[in-house]
Amino acid sequence: MYTWQNPVTITTSPNDEIKPNYAKCPICQILLPKANLFIHQIRC
């Protein structure tokens, strides 16, 4: 049985700053993929 990996957990690197599909959470300033930002803000 496979364990489900949390898609919000990502490894951050300086290159993430220039990716257009990433955005910072306005609440905690963590850089996240835009696809996960909405879900993160609910939990943040």
C-alpha positions as a Markdown table, in Angstrom:
| # | Residue | x | y | z |
|---|---|---|---|---|
| 1 | Met | 0.0 | 0.0 | 0.0 |
| 2 | Tyr | 1.3 | 3.4 | -1.0 |
| 3 | Thr | 1.5 | 6.3 | 1.4 |
| 4 | Trp | -0.1 | 9.5 | 0.0 |
| 5 | Gln | 2.3 | 12.4 | -0.2 |
| 6 | Asn | 1.1 | 15.8 | 0.7 |
| 7 | Pro | 1.3 | 18.0 | -2.4 |
| 8 | Val | 1.7 | 21.1 | -0.3 |
| 9 | Thr | 5.0 | 19.9 | 1.0 |
| 10 | Ile | 7.6 | 21.0 | -1.5 |
| 11 | Thr | 11.4 | 21.6 | -1.5 |
| 12 | Thr | 12.2 | 25.2 | -1.9 |
| 13 | Ser | 15.2 | 26.6 | -3.7 |
| 14 | Pro | 16.2 | 30.0 | -4.9 |
| 15 | Asn | 15.0 | 29.1 | -8.4 |
| 16 | Asp | 11.5 | 28.9 | -7.1 |
| 17 | Glu | 11.4 | 32.7 | -6.7 |
| 18 | Ile | 11.4 | 33.2 | -10.5 |
| 19 | Lys | 8.8 | 30.5 | -11.4 |
| 20 | Pro | 5.6 | 32.1 | -12.7 |
| 21 | Asn | 3.4 | 29.3 | -11.3 |
| 22 | Tyr | 4.5 | 29.9 | -7.7 |
| 23 | Ala | 3.0 | 32.5 | -5.3 |
| 24 | Lys | 3.7 | 33.5 | -1.7 |
| 25 | Cys | 1.1 | 33.0 | 0.9 |
| 26 | Pro | 0.2 | 36.5 | 2.2 |
| 27 | Ile | -0.4 | 35.1 | 5.7 |
| 28 | Cys | 2.9 | 33.2 | 6.4 |
| 29 | Gln | 5.0 | 34.2 | 3.4 |
| 30 | Ile | 5.7 | 30.6 | 2.4 |
| 31 | Leu | 6.3 | 30.1 | -1.3 |
| 32 | Leu | 3.8 | 27.6 | -2.8 |
| 33 | Pro | 2.6 | 26.4 | -6.2 |
| 34 | Lys | -0.4 | 28.5 | -7.2 |
| 35 | Ala | -2.4 | 25.3 | -7.5 |
| 36 | Asn | -1.9 | 24.6 | -3.8 |
| 37 | Leu | -2.1 | 28.2 | -2.5 |
| 38 | Phe | -5.9 | 28.2 | -2.1 |
| 39 | Ile | -5.9 | 25.0 | -0.1 |
| 40 | His | -2.9 | 26.2 | 2.0 |
| 41 | Gln | -4.7 | 29.5 | 2.9 |
| 42 | Ile | -7.6 | 27.5 | 4.3 |
| 43 | Arg | -5.3 | 25.6 | 6.6 |
| 44 | Cys | -2.8 | 28.4 | 7.3 |
